[in-house]
Amino acid sequence: MTVGHSVGSRRGKAVVVHVVPSMALEDGGPSYSVSALVRSLNRLNHSSIIRTLKYDDSNMNAVNGELVGYRMHGTSIGLKLKASTDLRDALTDDGEAGAIFHAHGLWLMPNVYPAWVKLRWPGRVRLIHSVHGMLGGPALKISTLKKRVFWMLLQRAALSAADCLHATAEAEYEEIRARGLRAPVAIIPHGIDIPDISDLARPTARERTILSLGRIHPKKGLDRLVRAWASLECEHPDWRVRIVGPAERGHDTELRGMIARLGIQRMSVEGPVYGEARTVLYRAADVFVLPTLHENFSMTVAEALAAEVPVISTKGAPWQGLETERCGWWIEQDTGALAKALVQAMCLPRSELFLMGERGRSWMARDFGWRSIAREMSEVYTWLSGRGPMPQSIRSK
């Protein structure tokens, strides 16, 4: 455990302190998106660091050598809510030094501490808070009682203290307003690294693959994928489905039980894959599927498109561009719609799927490169510090 020194202004710019409960890869999107954002910000000479309670060596090896500064803090009390006196005290010092805080996520004590510090140093600290899809209806239905109590006691006040909130899409902006939060909202999507795929061949084997990669969690709607595939498997003997990712709440065991009961032969539930191996896995797939109940963004959709793989996503994720950019299917959240889209994809020749994938990669490079996303976020920090005008990304009403 390392407790870093406080930070403040450097070369006339306020240091941005990103506060994330966990940077472990197994804990999902922020472990990638926050580190990538900080790396890109620092390349733009906008000083940023990450304060977190947890990371793993593979994540550190992947990003720490590329302009990402970490400060690690211990969880000393309240393990369920990840309370940490080390983190709280370090943020207090940062606030006294005049840092800008960027909080990420909800429902844990690290998602409250930045607001406490801001209230202690109201004229010195600025706070932006990214909710990361955690205010959506399906997300709120998980651990409902805990979240309701936490909201009433701590989280609502913490979000109300923010100078600015961050949404990655219009739908998330609406979720923020539906909770009665009136602060300005920056609508800025997550970015995506565009991988070098020149040495990774497209799939050529006779057996063809549908891939779903990400956390194996009830909110991902994977049970619908199992049921949809059960109705299609016999008619498509050249295809198989792979569900890959870290399991939560024993959901991998539940899915394997469903697969066995339904007599499915060509569907597997597999453990997590990280780093460059993810790109290899995407490139080996013919189609990527996200049957989610709710996402504010979904990094896996962007990663699949960047690897030239067409995508089927439910409307639980804000990917209507799959249709306008002609690189996939954006479907209703039911098993029948998913089965229909799977059939459409499986009936296309590989050449057409390849063209869809190429269009998807071009879209990611054009609109979701981290450099442009970091510039937009940097404009928000500059505005919050009083050194620039309100950016176009800000919605004040």
Sine and cosine of phi, psi and omega as CSV:
sin_phi,cos_phi,sin_psi,cos_psi,sin_omega,cos_omega
0.00,0.00,0.73,-0.68,0.04,-1.00
-0.80,-0.61,0.80,-0.60,0.09,-1.00
-0.98,-0.21,0.90,-0.44,-0.08,-1.00
-0.98,0.19,0.30,-0.95,0.08,-1.00
-0.94,0.34,0.34,-0.94,0.05,-1.00
-0.93,0.37,0.33,-0.94,0.00,-1.00
-0.77,-0.63,0.38,-0.93,0.03,-1.00
-0.51,-0.86,-0.79,-0.61,-0.03,-1.00
-1.00,0.00,0.64,-0.77,0.08,-1.00
-0.72,-0.69,0.78,-0.63,0.04,-1.00
0.78,0.63,0.64,0.77,0.08,-1.00
0.99,0.16,0.01,1.00,0.02,-1.00
-0.90,-0.43,0.63,-0.78,0.08,-1.00
-0.96,0.28,0.70,-0.72,0.08,-1.00
-0.95,0.31,0.68,-0.74,0.04,-1.00
-0.99,-0.13,0.83,-0.55,0.01,-1.00
-0.97,-0.26,0.93,-0.37,0.03,-1.00
-1.00,0.03,0.80,-0.60,-0.06,-1.00
-0.92,-0.40,0.91,-0.42,-0.08,-1.00
-0.74,-0.68,0.81,-0.58,-0.01,-1.00
-0.83,0.56,-0.67,0.74,-0.03,-1.00
-0.62,-0.78,0.67,-0.74,0.13,-0.99
-0.92,-0.39,0.30,0.95,0.06,-1.00
-0.96,0.28,0.69,-0.73,-0.07,-1.00
-0.86,0.52,-0.54,0.84,-0.03,-1.00
-0.92,0.39,-0.26,0.97,-0.06,-1.00
-1.00,-0.06,0.19,0.98,0.23,-0.97
0.99,-0.10,-0.36,-0.93,-0.25,-0.97
-0.77,0.64,-0.76,0.65,-0.06,-1.00
-0.84,0.54,-0.48,0.88,0.02,-1.00
-0.87,0.49,-0.46,0.89,0.08,-1.00
-1.00,-0.08,-0.79,0.61,-0.19,-0.98
-0.92,0.40,-0.64,0.77,-0.03,-1.00
-0.94,0.35,-0.69,0.72,0.01,-1.00
-0.90,0.44,-0.62,0.79,0.02,-1.00
-0.92,0.39,-0.64,0.77,0.05,-1.00
-0.89,0.46,-0.73,0.68,-0.01,-1.00
-0.89,0.46,-0.68,0.74,0.04,-1.00
-0.85,0.53,-0.70,0.71,-0.03,-1.00
-0.94,0.33,-0.61,0.79,0.06,-1.00
-0.88,0.47,-0.68,0.73,-0.03,-1.00
-0.93,0.36,-0.48,0.88,0.11,-0.99
-0.92,0.39,-0.38,0.92,0.07,-1.00
-1.00,-0.04,0.23,0.97,0.00,-1.00
0.89,0.45,0.55,0.84,0.09,-1.00
-0.94,-0.34,0.98,-0.20,-0.18,-0.98
-0.89,0.45,0.84,-0.54,0.02,-1.00
-0.64,-0.77,0.55,-0.84,0.14,-0.99
-0.72,-0.70,0.20,-0.98,0.05,-1.00
-0.88,-0.47,0.78,-0.62,0.17,-0.99
-0.95,-0.32,0.78,-0.63,-0.11,-0.99
-0.53,-0.85,0.24,-0.97,0.05,-1.00
-0.99,-0.13,-0.31,0.95,-0.15,-0.99
-0.43,-0.90,0.69,-0.72,0.22,-0.98
-0.52,-0.86,0.21,-0.98,0.09,-1.00
-0.85,-0.53,0.30,-0.95,-0.12,-0.99
-0.88,0.48,-0.57,0.82,-0.03,-1.00
-0.91,0.42,-0.60,0.80,0.04,-1.00
-0.93,0.36,-0.68,0.73,0.02,-1.00
-0.88,0.48,-0.69,0.72,0.00,-1.00
-0.90,0.44,-0.52,0.86,-0.06,-1.00
-0.97,0.25,-0.55,0.84,-0.17,-0.98
-0.81,-0.59,-0.36,0.93,-0.15,-0.99
-0.92,0.38,-0.46,0.89,0.03,-1.00
-0.97,0.25,-0.08,1.00,-0.04,-1.00
-0.88,-0.47,0.87,0.49,0.19,-0.98
0.91,0.41,0.54,0.84,0.09,-1.00
-0.90,-0.44,0.89,-0.46,0.00,-1.00
-0.98,-0.17,0.80,-0.61,-0.01,-1.00
-0.94,-0.34,0.54,-0.84,0.25,-0.97
-0.79,-0.61,0.84,-0.54,-0.07,-1.00
-0.98,-0.19,0.69,-0.73,-0.03,-1.00
-0.75,-0.66,0.55,-0.84,-0.05,-1.00
-1.00,0.09,0.45,-0.89,0.13,-0.99
-1.00,-0.08,0.96,-0.27,-0.15,-0.99
-0.98,-0.20,-0.48,0.88,-0.01,-1.00
-0.64,-0.77,0.36,-0.93,0.11,-0.99
0.85,0.52,0.85,0.52,-0.12,-0.99
-0.84,0.54,-0.58,0.81,-0.03,-1.00
-0.88,0.48,-0.62,0.78,-0.04,-1.00
-0.98,-0.19,0.12,0.99,0.06,-1.00
0.85,0.52,0.63,0.77,0.04,-1.00
-0.94,0.35,0.61,-0.79,-0.03,-1.00
-0.51,-0.86,0.91,-0.41,0.07,-1.00
-0.92,0.39,-0.54,0.84,0.04,-1.00
-0.86,0.51,-0.75,0.66,-0.02,-1.00
-0.91,0.41,-0.71,0.70,0.00,-1.00
-0.85,0.53,-0.70,0.72,-0.03,-1.00
-0.93,0.37,-0.63,0.78,0.01,-1.00
-0.90,0.43,-0.65,0.76,0.03,-1.00
-0.92,0.39,-0.56,0.83,0.07,-1.00
-0.88,0.48,-0.69,0.72,0.06,-1.00
-0.90,0.44,-0.66,0.75,0.04,-1.00
-0.87,0.50,-0.67,0.75,0.00,-1.00
-0.90,0.45,-0.67,0.75,0.04,-1.00
-0.88,0.48,-0.54,0.84,0.00,-1.00
-0.99,0.15,-0.09,1.00,0.09,-1.00
1.00,0.00,0.49,0.87,0.00,-1.00
-0.97,0.24,0.36,-0.93,0.25,-0.97
-1.00,-0.06,0.76,-0.65,0.06,-1.00
-0.99,-0.14,0.68,-0.73,0.15,-0.99
-0.84,-0.54,0.98,-0.22,-0.02,-1.00
-1.00,0.02,0.58,-0.81,-0.05,-1.00
-0.80,-0.60,0.87,-0.50,0.10,-0.99
1.00,-0.10,0.03,-1.00,-0.06,-1.00
-0.67,-0.74,0.18,-0.98,0.26,-0.97
0.98,0.19,0.16,0.99,0.08,-1.00
-0.74,-0.68,0.35,-0.94,-0.06,-1.00
-0.87,0.49,-0.60,0.80,0.08,-1.00
-0.87,0.50,-0.33,0.95,0.04,-1.00
-1.00,0.08,0.02,1.00,0.00,-1.00
-0.91,-0.42,-0.57,0.82,-0.09,-1.00
-0.81,0.59,-0.69,0.72,-0.02,-1.00
-0.85,0.53,-0.62,0.79,0.03,-1.00
-0.92,0.40,-0.63,0.78,0.04,-1.00
-0.86,0.51,-0.69,0.73,-0.01,-1.00
-0.92,0.40,-0.65,0.76,0.03,-1.00
-0.86,0.50,-0.67,0.74,0.01,-1.00
-0.92,0.39,-0.44,0.90,0.05,-1.00
-0.97,0.23,-0.57,0.82,-0.01,-1.00
-0.85,-0.52,0.90,0.43,-0.17,-0.98
-0.89,0.47,-0.52,0.86,-0.01,-1.00
-1.00,-0.02,-0.03,1.00,-0.15,-0.99
-0.89,-0.45,-0.43,0.90,-0.11,-0.99
-0.94,-0.33,0.64,-0.77,0.16,-0.99
-0.89,-0.46,0.56,-0.83,-0.10,-0.99
-0.71,-0.71,0.78,-0.62,0.19,-0.98
-0.88,-0.47,0.63,-0.77,-0.08,-1.00
-0.78,-0.63,0.86,-0.52,0.08,-1.00
-1.00,-0.06,0.84,-0.54,-0.08,-1.00
-1.00,0.04,-0.24,0.97,0.12,-0.99
0.79,0.62,0.69,0.73,0.10,-0.99
0.96,0.27,0.13,0.99,-0.13,-0.99
-1.00,0.07,0.03,1.00,0.08,-1.00
-0.97,-0.23,0.06,1.00,0.02,-1.00
-0.95,0.30,0.46,-0.89,-0.05,-1.00
-0.79,0.61,-0.82,0.58,0.01,-1.00
-0.87,0.50,-0.60,0.80,0.02,-1.00
-0.91,0.41,-0.60,0.80,-0.01,-1.00
-0.95,0.30,-0.30,0.95,0.01,-1.00
-0.98,0.18,-0.19,0.98,0.05,-1.00
-1.00,-0.04,0.81,-0.59,-0.08,-1.00
0.80,0.59,0.76,0.65,-0.14,-0.99
-0.85,0.53,-0.74,0.68,-0.07,-1.00
-0.89,0.45,-0.71,0.70,0.01,-1.00
-0.85,0.53,-0.72,0.70,-0.04,-1.00
-0.93,0.37,-0.60,0.80,0.02,-1.00
-0.89,0.46,-0.69,0.72,0.01,-1.00
-0.92,0.39,-0.70,0.71,-0.02,-1.00
-0.89,0.46,-0.62,0.78,0.02,-1.00
-0.88,0.47,-0.75,0.66,-0.06,-1.00
-0.91,0.40,-0.63,0.78,-0.10,-0.99
-1.00,0.08,-0.58,0.81,-0.20,-0.98
-0.68,-0.73,-0.75,0.66,-0.24,-0.97
-0.95,0.32,-0.62,0.78,0.01,-1.00
-0.87,0.48,-0.71,0.71,0.00,-1.00
-0.90,0.43,-0.61,0.79,0.01,-1.00
-0.90,0.44,-0.69,0.72,0.03,-1.00
-0.94,0.35,-0.57,0.82,0.02,-1.00
-0.92,0.38,-0.40,0.92,0.02,-1.00
-0.98,0.19,-0.23,0.97,-0.06,-1.00
-0.93,0.36,0.61,-0.79,0.11,-0.99
-0.97,0.24,-0.42,0.91,-0.04,-1.00
-0.40,-0.92,0.62,-0.79,0.12,-0.99
-0.95,-0.32,0.38,-0.93,-0.05,-1.00
-0.85,-0.53,0.82,-0.58,0.10,-0.99
-0.88,-0.47,0.55,-0.84,0.00,-1.00
-1.00,-0.08,-0.12,0.99,-0.02,-1.00
-0.34,-0.94,0.25,-0.97,-0.01,-1.00
-0.85,0.53,-0.65,0.76,-0.01,-1.00
-0.88,0.47,-0.62,0.79,0.02,-1.00
-0.94,0.34,-0.57,0.82,0.11,-0.99
-0.84,0.54,-0.70,0.71,0.01,-1.00
-0.90,0.44,-0.59,0.81,0.04,-1.00
-0.90,0.43,-0.63,0.78,0.04,-1.00
-0.89,0.45,-0.74,0.68,0.00,-1.00
-0.92,0.40,-0.55,0.84,0.01,-1.00
-0.90,0.43,-0.37,0.93,0.03,-1.00
-1.00,0.03,0.11,0.99,0.06,-1.00
0.99,0.15,0.27,0.96,-0.01,-1.00
-1.00,0.04,0.79,-0.61,-0.19,-0.98
-0.93,-0.37,0.01,1.00,0.00,-1.00
-0.91,0.42,0.41,-0.91,0.13,-0.99
-0.83,0.56,0.54,-0.84,-0.02,-1.00
-0.84,-0.54,0.79,-0.61,0.13,-0.99
-1.00,0.00,0.87,-0.50,0.04,-1.00
-0.99,-0.16,0.99,-0.17,-0.06,-1.00
-0.69,-0.73,0.85,-0.53,-0.01,-1.00
-0.95,0.33,0.28,-0.96,0.21,-0.98
-0.91,0.41,0.37,-0.93,0.08,-1.00
-0.99,-0.14,0.01,-1.00,-0.01,-1.00
-0.56,-0.83,0.71,-0.70,0.16,-0.99
-0.97,0.23,0.76,-0.65,0.04,-1.00
-1.00,-0.01,0.96,-0.29,-0.13,-0.99
-0.97,0.26,0.43,-0.90,0.14,-0.99
-0.98,0.20,0.91,-0.42,-0.04,-1.00
-0.92,-0.40,0.24,0.97,-0.09,-1.00
-0.89,0.46,-0.48,0.88,-0.02,-1.00
-0.99,-0.13,0.08,1.00,-0.04,-1.00
-0.94,-0.34,0.94,-0.33,-0.05,-1.00
-0.94,0.34,0.48,-0.88,0.12,-0.99
-0.95,0.31,0.33,-0.94,-0.02,-1.00
-0.90,0.43,0.68,-0.74,0.01,-1.00
-0.79,-0.62,-0.23,0.97,-0.06,-1.00
-0.90,0.43,0.40,-0.92,0.02,-1.00
-0.89,0.45,-0.67,0.75,0.04,-1.00
-0.94,0.33,0.76,-0.65,-0.08,-1.00
-0.92,-0.39,0.44,-0.90,-0.23,-0.97
-0.80,-0.60,0.74,-0.67,0.22,-0.98
-0.97,-0.23,0.82,-0.58,-0.08,-1.00
-0.91,-0.42,0.69,-0.72,0.23,-0.97
-0.80,-0.60,0.91,-0.41,-0.11,-0.99
-0.85,-0.52,0.71,-0.71,0.02,-1.00
0.53,-0.85,-0.11,-0.99,0.01,-1.00
-0.86,0.50,0.72,-0.70,0.06,-1.00
-1.00,-0.02,1.00,-0.03,-0.16,-0.99
-0.68,-0.74,0.53,-0.85,-0.03,-1.00
-0.81,0.59,-0.53,0.85,-0.06,-1.00
-0.95,0.30,-0.18,0.98,-0.01,-1.00
-0.98,0.18,-0.13,0.99,0.06,-1.00
0.94,0.35,0.40,0.92,-0.07,-1.00
-0.93,0.36,-0.40,0.92,0.07,-1.00
-0.89,0.45,-0.53,0.85,0.07,-1.00
-0.93,0.38,-0.60,0.80,0.05,-1.00
-0.90,0.44,-0.65,0.76,0.03,-1.00
-0.88,0.48,-0.74,0.68,-0.02,-1.00
-0.91,0.40,-0.64,0.77,0.02,-1.00
-0.89,0.45,-0.68,0.73,-0.03,-1.00
-0.93,0.38,-0.56,0.83,0.03,-1.00
-0.85,0.52,-0.53,0.85,-0.02,-1.00
-0.99,0.11,-0.15,0.99,-0.12,-0.99
-0.89,-0.46,-0.37,0.93,-0.20,-0.98
-0.82,0.58,-0.71,0.70,-0.08,-1.00
-0.89,0.45,-0.50,0.87,-0.05,-1.00
-1.00,0.07,-0.13,0.99,-0.06,-1.00
-0.72,-0.69,0.94,0.33,-0.13,-0.99
-0.93,0.37,-0.25,0.97,-0.01,-1.00
-1.00,-0.01,0.01,1.00,-0.08,-1.00
-0.91,-0.40,0.48,-0.88,0.12,-0.99
-0.66,-0.75,0.28,-0.96,0.02,-1.00
-0.85,-0.53,0.73,-0.68,0.07,-1.00
-0.87,-0.49,0.83,-0.55,0.12,-0.99
-0.96,-0.27,0.89,-0.46,-0.17,-0.99
-0.78,-0.63,0.74,-0.67,0.09,-1.00
0.39,-0.92,0.11,-0.99,0.05,-1.00
-0.96,0.30,0.69,-0.72,-0.06,-1.00
-1.00,-0.01,0.59,-0.81,0.09,-1.00
-0.76,-0.64,0.57,-0.82,0.05,-1.00
0.86,0.51,0.41,0.91,0.00,-1.00
0.92,0.39,0.37,0.93,-0.09,-1.00
-0.94,0.34,-0.43,0.90,0.06,-1.00
-0.90,0.45,-0.64,0.77,0.04,-1.00
-0.90,0.43,-0.65,0.76,0.04,-1.00
-0.88,0.48,-0.69,0.72,-0.02,-1.00
-0.92,0.39,-0.66,0.75,0.03,-1.00
-0.89,0.46,-0.61,0.80,0.06,-1.00
-0.89,0.45,-0.67,0.74,0.05,-1.00
-0.88,0.48,-0.71,0.70,-0.02,-1.00
-0.86,0.51,-0.69,0.72,0.01,-1.00
-0.91,0.41,-0.70,0.72,-0.02,-1.00
-0.90,0.43,-0.55,0.84,-0.03,-1.00
-1.00,0.05,-0.04,1.00,0.04,-1.00
0.94,0.34,0.44,0.90,-0.01,-1.00
-0.97,0.25,0.70,-0.71,-0.07,-1.00
-0.97,-0.26,-0.57,0.82,-0.14,-0.99
-0.91,-0.42,0.83,0.55,0.10,-0.99
-0.57,-0.82,0.75,-0.66,-0.03,-1.00
-0.80,-0.60,0.51,-0.86,0.12,-0.99
-0.90,-0.43,0.89,-0.46,-0.19,-0.98
-0.83,-0.56,0.27,-0.96,-0.01,-1.00
-0.97,0.25,0.04,-1.00,-0.13,-0.99
-0.95,0.31,0.42,-0.91,0.08,-1.00
-0.76,-0.65,0.70,-0.72,-0.07,-1.00
-0.79,-0.61,0.23,-0.97,0.12,-0.99
0.90,0.44,-0.59,-0.81,-0.06,-1.00
-0.90,0.43,-0.40,0.92,0.02,-1.00
-0.89,0.46,-0.44,0.90,0.05,-1.00
-0.91,0.42,-0.68,0.73,0.02,-1.00
-0.89,0.46,-0.64,0.77,0.05,-1.00
-0.87,0.49,-0.66,0.75,0.00,-1.00
-0.91,0.42,-0.70,0.72,0.05,-1.00
-0.86,0.52,-0.73,0.69,-0.07,-1.00
-0.91,0.43,-0.41,0.91,0.01,-1.00
-0.99,0.15,-0.11,0.99,-0.05,-1.00
-0.99,-0.11,0.47,-0.88,0.09,-1.00
-1.00,-0.02,-0.54,0.84,-0.04,-1.00
-0.56,-0.83,0.59,-0.80,0.09,-1.00
-0.94,-0.34,0.62,-0.78,-0.04,-1.00
-0.79,-0.61,0.75,-0.66,0.13,-0.99
-0.82,-0.58,0.99,-0.14,-0.03,-1.00
-1.00,-0.02,0.54,0.84,-0.22,-0.98
-0.90,0.44,0.45,-0.89,0.13,-0.99
-0.99,0.15,-0.57,0.82,-0.01,-1.00
-0.29,-0.96,0.74,-0.68,0.12,-0.99
-0.58,-0.82,0.56,-0.83,0.14,-0.99
-1.00,0.09,-0.33,0.94,0.00,-1.00
-0.47,-0.88,-0.92,0.40,-0.09,-1.00
0.99,0.15,1.00,-0.08,0.02,-1.00
-0.89,0.45,-0.50,0.86,-0.05,-1.00
-0.92,0.39,-0.54,0.84,0.08,-1.00
-0.89,0.46,-0.74,0.68,0.00,-1.00
-0.89,0.46,-0.65,0.76,0.01,-1.00
-0.90,0.43,-0.67,0.74,0.02,-1.00
-0.88,0.47,-0.72,0.69,0.02,-1.00
-0.89,0.46,-0.65,0.76,0.01,-1.00
-0.90,0.44,-0.41,0.91,0.06,-1.00
-1.00,-0.04,0.19,0.98,0.04,-1.00
0.94,0.35,0.59,0.81,0.05,-1.00
-0.93,-0.37,0.83,-0.56,0.06,-1.00
-0.91,0.42,0.43,-0.90,-0.18,-0.98
-0.80,-0.61,0.65,-0.76,0.25,-0.97
-0.95,-0.31,0.87,-0.50,0.04,-1.00
-0.76,-0.65,0.62,-0.79,0.13,-0.99
-0.96,0.27,0.23,-0.97,0.02,-1.00
-0.97,0.22,0.14,0.99,0.18,-0.98
-0.96,0.29,-0.18,0.98,0.06,-1.00
-0.84,-0.54,0.54,-0.84,-0.14,-0.99
-0.99,0.12,0.87,0.50,-0.09,-1.00
-0.89,-0.45,0.72,0.70,0.06,-1.00
-0.89,0.46,-0.34,0.94,0.05,-1.00
-0.89,0.46,-0.30,0.95,0.08,-1.00
-0.84,0.55,-0.58,0.82,0.01,-1.00
-0.99,0.12,-0.72,0.69,-0.04,-1.00
-0.92,0.39,-0.51,0.86,0.03,-1.00
-1.00,-0.04,-0.01,1.00,0.08,-1.00
0.83,0.55,0.76,0.65,0.01,-1.00
-0.76,-0.65,0.29,0.96,0.03,-1.00
0.18,-0.98,-0.32,-0.95,-0.06,-1.00
-0.80,-0.60,0.71,-0.70,0.06,-1.00
-0.88,-0.48,0.95,-0.32,-0.30,-0.95
-0.84,-0.54,0.25,-0.97,0.07,-1.00
-0.93,0.37,0.31,-0.95,-0.10,-1.00
-1.00,-0.02,0.92,0.39,0.11,-0.99
-0.53,-0.85,0.33,-0.94,-0.09,-1.00
-0.90,0.45,-0.61,0.79,0.00,-1.00
-0.89,0.45,-0.70,0.71,0.03,-1.00
-0.90,0.44,-0.61,0.79,0.02,-1.00
-0.92,0.40,-0.70,0.71,0.02,-1.00
-0.87,0.49,-0.66,0.75,0.00,-1.00
-0.89,0.46,-0.70,0.72,0.01,-1.00
-0.92,0.40,-0.63,0.77,0.04,-1.00
-0.87,0.49,-0.69,0.72,0.02,-1.00
-0.88,0.47,-0.70,0.71,0.02,-1.00
-0.86,0.52,-0.69,0.73,0.00,-1.00
-0.92,0.40,-0.70,0.72,-0.06,-1.00
-0.94,0.35,-0.37,0.93,0.01,-1.00
-1.00,0.07,-0.15,0.99,0.03,-1.00
-0.99,0.16,0.57,-0.82,0.10,-0.99
-0.93,0.36,0.42,-0.91,-0.01,-1.00
-0.84,0.54,-0.56,0.83,-0.02,-1.00
-0.87,0.50,-0.62,0.78,0.02,-1.00
-0.95,0.32,-0.64,0.77,0.07,-1.00
-0.89,0.45,-0.60,0.80,0.05,-1.00
-0.89,0.46,-0.68,0.73,0.02,-1.00
-0.89,0.45,-0.65,0.76,0.06,-1.00
-0.87,0.49,-0.69,0.73,0.02,-1.00
-0.89,0.46,-0.64,0.77,0.02,-1.00
-0.89,0.45,-0.65,0.76,0.04,-1.00
-0.90,0.43,-0.61,0.79,0.03,-1.00
-0.90,0.43,-0.68,0.73,0.02,-1.00
-0.89,0.45,-0.66,0.75,0.03,-1.00
-0.88,0.47,-0.64,0.77,0.03,-1.00
-0.89,0.45,-0.71,0.70,0.01,-1.00
-0.88,0.47,-0.69,0.72,-0.02,-1.00
-0.90,0.43,-0.59,0.81,-0.07,-1.00
-0.96,0.27,-0.70,0.71,-0.20,-0.98
-0.93,-0.38,-0.22,0.98,-0.15,-0.99
-0.79,-0.61,0.28,0.96,0.06,-1.00
-0.90,0.43,0.63,-0.78,-0.10,-0.99
-0.90,0.44,-0.49,0.87,-0.04,-1.00
-0.89,0.46,-0.70,0.71,-0.01,-1.00
-0.95,0.32,-0.59,0.80,0.04,-1.00
-0.90,0.44,-0.67,0.74,0.01,-1.00
-0.90,0.44,-0.60,0.80,0.05,-1.00
-0.88,0.48,-0.69,0.72,0.02,-1.00
-0.88,0.47,-0.68,0.73,-0.01,-1.00
-0.93,0.36,-0.59,0.81,0.04,-1.00
-0.88,0.47,-0.60,0.80,0.05,-1.00
-0.89,0.46,-0.59,0.81,0.04,-1.00
-0.92,0.40,-0.71,0.71,0.02,-1.00
-0.88,0.47,-0.67,0.74,-0.01,-1.00
-0.89,0.45,-0.66,0.75,0.06,-1.00
-0.90,0.44,-0.70,0.71,0.00,-1.00
-0.88,0.48,-0.56,0.83,-0.02,-1.00
-0.99,0.14,0.00,1.00,0.04,-1.00
0.99,0.17,0.31,0.95,-0.05,-1.00
-0.94,-0.33,0.14,0.99,-0.02,-1.00
-0.31,-0.95,0.18,-0.98,-0.02,-1.00
-0.97,0.26,0.21,-0.98,0.07,-1.00
-0.91,0.42,0.81,-0.59,-0.02,-1.00
-0.94,0.33,0.35,-0.94,0.03,-1.00
-0.91,0.42,-0.37,0.93,-0.02,-1.00
-0.95,0.30,-0.23,0.97,-0.11,-0.99
-0.99,0.11,0.76,-0.65,0.14,-0.99
-0.94,-0.35,0.91,-0.41,-0.12,-0.99
-1.00,-0.07,-0.19,0.98,-0.02,-1.00
-0.86,-0.52,0.00,0.00,0.00,0.00
